[in-house]
Amino acid sequence: MTANTIAVLPFVNTSSDSENEYFCDGITEEIINALARIDGLKVTSRTSSFFFKNKTLPLGEVAAQLGVEVILEGSIRLAGNTVRITAQLIQAEDDFHFWAETWDRKLENIFDIQDEISLLIADKLREQFGHFEISDHLVEKQTESLDAYALSLEAKFHFNKWNPDDVRTAIGLYEKALALDPAHTESYVGLADAYGFLAATEIMPPGEAWQIARANTQKAFSLNPQNPGVHYQLANLSFFTDCDFQEAARHTFKSIELKPNYPEAQQFMAFLYILSGEMDKAEAHLQLAMRIDPFSQETLFYKGYFHYRQGDFQEALYQFETCLTNNPKNIPAFITWCYCLLKLGRFEEVLTALEQLPNDMGAEGDRLGIACLAYLFKKDEENAQRYFAQLQEEAQKPAAFQAHSYLFWVYANMGKTDEAFSWLDQAIQMKSPVFLLSYTDPLVDFLKSDSRYATFRRKLYKSGISPESYKEKARLLDDPTAEAYAARLLQFVQEEEPFLNPNLSLRALAGQIEIHPSQLSWLLNNRLGKNFNEFINSYRVAHFKKLAVDPANAHIALIGLAFECGFNSKTVFNTYFKKEVGMTPKEFLKQHN
């Protein structure tokens, strides 16, 4: 289980009206997005958290499946223009609730409520885990229209299903949201993502779909140039329409910088590293995406694609079959599944699958290209030539990007390498983006021995990926200041005993010793080697030991003494006492009587 990890489970709708479900989902998603902005905190994405919606599994099992230390769960009740929100944090390994809170607020300030809740949760996690920096605000107000906000959430739910029908449904919902609020950035980003999907799969004519995606991305950028989703869309446009590999990488890095827990950006970064042949770096980003979003169909596709590019075709086949079982209209999974079968020599299965493929799945170029390769590999000259002629005709269309790529592959596998590289040169002049994807594919690995291969590789990928050099963050406190603050802290705690207050928080203690909460968090973690809870509870344990051995307190129960020392939970008391002393409170008392 990875350190500093949390999953936010869907908040339960306890209102009488079931129509409030999307509102509850919205609260949950905003808390996830808010916490995901904190560098150093690893937050499970919405898709994987929502996998457990309406499921009654033990929290320990949920945490194990998601690989997290802490679970946040809660409920929401709407009544008129007021909302009651409850939330609690549970330590998965020890199965105890170390914090709970309830808010009663006016509904019209929903984004302020989300910000307040997210900041308080972030504070409690910092107290539990150790130092990480928290901004003054974690939730930005998206829109004045709650209806537009709800429509955008419903649209995102459909888009995440990753199939043509649901993507079209999402587009309609995003358009309704923008009719209510023409300045809603997230809906423009959502529309760009949806049309990008239709373009990449050629469900729509790619030129038309990418043009719409670009227009929505530019509108979103004009509204909020620091939105991570905007830079993710710019990365896609750079790759799929501008054929600019390095610019795609630059925008992907920017998206990750703005939101480290962004699974789509992590996946795309892995994808770019796969294409450039840097598989170790690709795997690192893919593992991040898998940790953030282990149940996402998109993440599972990239996992299969990674295995395919490594030459592990059997494992890749299994991954794509899993994707297709969950979503039979997952076009990218189906296409690459066919590639695996071709590499494994199972040509008849490919041809049968193509015959059974619904008309609304796969571009014409995919159908012609895969069939041509299958007949070519099985040495059916007549059918191979028939499909080859159709493929050549399709590839003459400037926007038939899939056909451009397959024609290159077919030339190469026919042994016509001069024609293959000549056609590649023409396609590059046409800015056919699919070659960034297909040039290093295993289906043409044998071309790497040709002297022209490296020349075209440099032309397509230039110098590869050049990550921005992330500067090490400046220390919050220099050595003399840290020493002075540490001395002030220890003197204050020993003399004033603030730990006796069961409601003491890191933010409150910082105010009492007059330093910023982030500075106190850093000081505890880097100078004293403890998180806030460990630091405070160590004083409570020490105070308990002193009270427990005093004969004057023999008539007071152990838990009563614990409460006098500032503990407000029997479970927390027992957990920290055993951790600090190495034995239970009863065992300690027995030794000292």
N, C-alpha and C positions, 0 to 999 in steps of 0.2 A: 504494500500500500504506500503510495507516494505521500511525502510530507506536504503540509500546507494545502490540503485539498478539501473541497466542499462541493456537495450537490444540493441544489435547491429543488425540492420536490414541488409539484404543482399544488398551489394553495387550494384547499377544499372550499367549495361554494356551500355555505350554510344558509344562504338566503332562501326564501320560499320560492323565488322565481328562478327556474333553471336557465332562463335566458341570460343570467348574469355570469354564465360560465366563461365567456370570452373575457369579461372584465377580470375575473380571477386569474385567468391565464396571463392577462396583461400585467397584472401586479407581479406575478411570478417572473415573467420574462424580463421586466425592467430591473428587478433585483438581481437576476442572473447577469444582465448586461452591465449593471452598475458594478457588481463585484468583479466582473471580468476585466474591468479597467485597472484593477490594482495589480501592479507588477509584483510578482512573488507569490501571489495567491492563485492557485490552480482551481478553476471553476468548471464543473461539468456543463456542457452546453444545453440549450433548451431541448433540442431533439432527443437527447438521451435521457434527460431528466423526465421529460414527458412520456417516455416509454413506460414509466411506472404509474401513469395516471390511472386511477380507479382500480389499481391492483393492491391486494392486501398481503403483501409479502413482509416478513419481519425486516425492520430497518437494518439490522446487521447484514442480512442477505443482500439488500439493495446496495448498501455501502460496499460490500465485497464485489458485487457485479460492476459497480462504477469505479471501484478502486479509490475510494475517498475516506478520509478520516472523520469528517463531520457531515451530518445531514441537517439541513434547515427545512422544517415543515411548518405549516400554518393553515389558517382558515380565514375566510372573508365573509362578512354578513352585511348586505346592503339593506337599508331601511329608509325609504324616502331619499333625502339628500344627505344622509349620514352613512358612514361606513365604520364597521368595527373590524380591525385586523389583529389577529393573534399570530405570534411566531415563537418558535423555540429551536434552540440549537442542541443537537444530541451528539455526544462523542460516541462514535460507532463501536470502537473496540471495547470500551467499558460499559456501553449502553446506559449512559446517564445523561440527563438533561442539565447542562451547565448554565443555561440562560433561557429566560422566557419573558415575554412582554406583550402587552395589549394596548392598542391605540384606538381611540374613538375620535373621529375627525369628520369635518365637512367634506362632502364629495367633490366640490368644485375645485379643490386644491390637490387633485390626485397626484400630480407630478411632485409637488412639495412633500406630500405624504411618502411617496416612494423614495425620495431623496433622504428624508428623515429616517425612514426605516433602514435603508441601505447603509447610511453612515453609522447608525447605531450597531447594526450587525457587523460591519467592518471593524468597528472599535472592539467589539467582543471577540471577534476572531483574532485580532492583533493581540489582545490580552491573552488569548489561549495559545496562539502559535508562536508569537514573537514579532520582531519588527518587520513592518513594511509601511511604506508611505501612503497616506490617504489624502486625497484632495479634499478641499473644503466642500465640494459638491460632487456627487457621483451620478446624479440623474438630471438630465437637461429636459426642459419642457419642450415636448415635440410639437404640440398643437393646442389651440384653444378648443378644438372640437373633440369631445370624447367619442362621438360617433365615428369620426374619421379614424381615430386611433383604434377603435374596436374593429373596424373594417380592415385596417391594415394588418392587424393581428390575425384575423380570420384568413386573409389572403396569404400570409406567410405560412400558416398551417397547411394550406393546400399546396403551395409551392414546394414545401419540404417533402411532399410525396414523390416528387421527381418523375412525373409522367405527363404526357401531353395534355390529357383531359383536365387534370388538376391545375396544371400551369395556366391553361386558358381561364379556368375558374378564378384563379388568383389575379389574373390581369383585370378581369371585370370588377373584382372587389377593390383592387388598388385604384382603378379609375373612379369608382364611386367615392372612395376616400378623398381623392384629389378634387372631386367636384365640391366636396364639403370644405376642404382646406387646400387651396392651390399652392400653398407653401409648405406642405408636409414632406420633408426631405426623405423620410424612410419609405414613403410610398413611391417616390421617384426611383429610389435605389431598388425597390422591389420590382418595379416595372422593367428597369434595365436588366435585372437578373433574369426575369421571366422571358423577355425577348431574346436575351443572350442564349438561353436554353433552346428556344425555338430555332434560333439561327444555327447553333452548333450541331443540332440534330437534323437540320434542314426540313423541319416540319413546316416552316415558312421559308420562302426564298431568302437565302442568307443575307444578300445585300440589303433587302428591305428591312429584315428583322434587326440587323446590326445597326442600321441607320436610326431606327426607333430607339434601340438600346443606348446609342450614343447621345441622342437628344435628351433622353431622361437622365443620363449620367451627368451631362453638362449642366442641366437644370439643378440637379442635386448638388453639384460642386459649387455652383453660384450661391446656393443657399447655405451650404456648410462645407467649406474646403477641408475641414478637419474630421470629417465623418469617415470612419474606417471602411464602411461599406462602399463609399464613393471611390476610394482608392482601389478596392478590390475590383470594382467594375472597370475602372481605368486600366487595371492590369489585364483584364480579359480583353478589352478593346485593343490595347497595345499588341497583345498576342494574336488575336483572331482576325483583326481587321488591318492593323498597321504592320504586321509581321516584324515587330520590333521587340526582340527577345529581352534585351537589356532594360528597355523601358518597362516591360511587363514585370521584370524582377524588381525594379526600383519601386513601382507602385505597390507591389506585394509586400516588400519590406516596410513601406510606410504604413500600410494597413495593419501589419503585425505590431509595429511600433505604437500605433494608436490604440490597439486592442490585442494584447498578447494572447488572450484566450479566444481567438477568432478562428474556429475550425476551418471555415472555407478558405481563409487566407493561408493557414498552415498547410492545408491540402494542396493549394495551388503552388506554394513554395516547394513542397515535396515534388510536385509534378514537374516544375521547371528544373529542379536538380536531377530528376530522373532523365529528362531529355538531354541535359548537358553531360550525363554519365557520371555524376557525382553521387553515387548510390548511398554512401554513408551519411551524407548530409540530407539526402532525400529521406532516408529512413528515420533520422532524428526528427524531422518536421512531421513525418507521417505518424510517428509514435505520439507526438504531441497532439495531433489531431485525433488519434484513436483514444487518447486519454480524455480529451475534452468532450468528444462526441462518439463514443464507441458503438452506438446503435444507429447512427446516421447511414442511410443508404449510399450517400455520396462518399462518406468516409470508407465504407466497406468496398465500394468500387475502386477507390484509389489503392486500397490494400491489395486487391486483386491485380490492379495494373502494375504495382510495384513488383509483385511476383512474376508477372508476365515479362516485364522488362529485364528481370534478373535471369530469365531463362527457366524459371521453375513453373513450367506450363501446367503441370498436374495440379499444383496447389492453386495457381491462378484460376484454373477451370473450376475448382471447388468453390472458390470465393465468388466467381461470377454466377455460378449456378445457385448459390445461396441468395445473391442479390435478385436473381430472376424469379426465384421461388417467392420472395417477399413482394416483388414488383415485376410482373411479366412484361411491362412496358418500359423497363429500364433500358433504353436504347444503347447508351455507351457500354453497358454490361453485356448486352447481346452481341454487339459488334466485336468486342474484344474476346468474348467467349468463342466466336467463330475463328478468330486468329489463333487461339490456343488449339482448337481442333485441327486447324491447318498444320500447325507445327508438330502436332502429335500424329499426323497422318490419317486422321479420321475424316476423310473427304466426303464420304457419302452422308455422314451426319450433318455436315455443313449444308450440303445441297438440299437435304430433306427439310432442315430448319428454314432455309430461305424460301422454299415452296410454301411452307405453312405460315410465313411471316405476314401479319396483317398489313394492309396497304398503308395504314397511317404510321407504320413503324419503319424507320430507316430511310435514308435518302436513296435515290435512284443510283447514284454513284456507288454507294455501299453494296447494293444488290448486285450490280453488274461486276464490280471489282472483285468481290468475294467469290462470286460464282466463277469468274474467269480464272482466278487463282486456283480454285478447287479443281476445275477441269484440267488446268495446266499441270498441277501436281500429280493428278491421277493418270496423266498421259492420255487424256481424251482429246486428241488434236482437233477433231471436228468441232466439238462444242467449245473448246478453248478459243478457236479462231472466230467462232460465231459471236461469243461474248466480247472478244477483243475488239472486233469491228464496232460493236455497239458502244463499247467503252471509249474508243477513239472519237466517235461521233459526239458522245456526251461531254467529253473533255474539251471540245472546242468552245463550249459555253463559258464565258469569262467568270461566271459566278458558280460554276460546278466544281467547287473546291475539292469535294470528296473524289470525284472522277479524276481530277488532276493528280492526286496522290496515288490512286490505284494504277493509273497508266504508267507512272514512274516505276511502281513495284512490278507490274507485269513485264515491261520492257526488261527490267533487271533480271527477273526470273526466267525470261526467254533466252537470256544470254546476250541480249542486245544492249550492252552497256553504253555504247556510243550514243544510241538513241535515247537511253535512259537519262544520261547527263545532258544531252541536248534539250530534251523535254524539260528537265529540271531548270535549266537556264531560262527557258521561255516562261515557265510558271513563276519563277522568282520575279521576272520583269512584270508579270501580271499581279504581283503581290498576293499570290495564293497562299493563305496563312497555314493551310493544313500541312505544308512541308516542315514547318517548325515541329509539328507533332510526329510526322511520319518518317522523317529522314533517318533517324537513328533506331527505327523499329527493328525487332528481331527478324522480321520477314525479309529484310535486305541486309542482314549482318555480313554476308559474303562480299558485299561491295566495299567493305572497309579496306580490303587489300588493294583496291584500285587507287592509283596515285591521285586521281581527281577527287576522291572522297574527302580528304582533309581540306582541300581548297574550298569545296562547296560548304563544308561544315563551318569553316571560318566565316564564310559569306553569310550563312544563315544565323549563326549564334554569336558572331564577332568574337569577343574575348570571353564569352560565357557569363557567368553570374559574378558580379562584383558587389558583395554586400557592403552596405554603408558601415563605416567604422563606428561602432557604438562606443562613445566615450564612457569611461567608468564614471559613475555618478559621484559627484563631489560628496565628501563626508559631511554629514550634518554638523559635526562638532570637531574642532581641532583638538589636539591633545590637552593643552592647558585648560581650555573651556570644559572639555569632557571631565577632566579631573575635578575641577571646581564644582561642576554640576553634580557629579557623583557624591562628593563630600556633602554638598547641601542636601541631596536626597537622603542619604543614609542618616545624617544628623536629624533631619525632620522626622523620618519614620521612627527612629529610636526614641525621640523626645516627645513627639505629639501622638504617636500610636494611631495613625489614620486607619490602619488595618482593622481596628475594632469596629469600624463602620461596615456592615455587611453589604451596603450598596456602593462602596467605593469603586470608582472606575479609573482607568488610566487617564482619561481626559480630566476628571476631577482632581486627581493627584497632581497632574501637570499644572493645573491652575493654582493649586496650593503652594507649589514650590516655584511658580512663576517661570515656567518654560513651556515651549510648544509641545503638544502631545506627540508629534513625530520625533522631536528631539528626545523626549523621555523614552519613547519606544526604542529608538536607536541606542540610547544610553544603556537601558536594561539589557538589550540583546548583545551589544558589542563590548560593553565594559564589564557588565556583571554576569553575563552568560545565562540569563534567565528571561523568560517572557514575563509579562505583568502578573499573571495568575500565579506562576511559580514563585515569583519574588514576594508578593503579598502573602500568599498562603504559607510560605516558609516562616514568616513572622507570626502568623496565627498559630502555626504548629508549635513554635517555640514558646509562645505565650500559654498555650494549652498545657504544655509539659510542666511549666512552672506552676500553674494553677492546680493541675491534677495531683501533684505530689505534696501539696500543702494540706495538712490535716484539717485545716479550717474549712476546706471545701469537700470533705468526705461525704457530706449529705447530698451533694449535687450530682445528678446523673451525668455521665460522660457527654452525652449529646447537649445537655444544658451548658456544660463548660465550653463545648465547641461553639455554641451560639454566642456565648459571652465573648469569645475570642474573635468573632467576626464572620464565622462560617454561617451560611444560611441554608445548608443542605447536608443531611447526614451522609449521602453518597459522596459528595465532594470532600467532606471532612475525612471520611475513611480512606478515600483514594489518595489524597495528598499526604495524609499522615503516614500511610504505609510506604509511599514513595519517598518521603523525607527521612523517616526513621527506620524503615526496613522491617517493621512489625505492626500489628494492629494496636489500637489504643488500649484494648484490654490487656494484651500481652505486655505492653509498656508499663501499665499500672501495676500488673502482677510482679514485675521485676523490681519495682520501686516501693513495694509494701513489705 
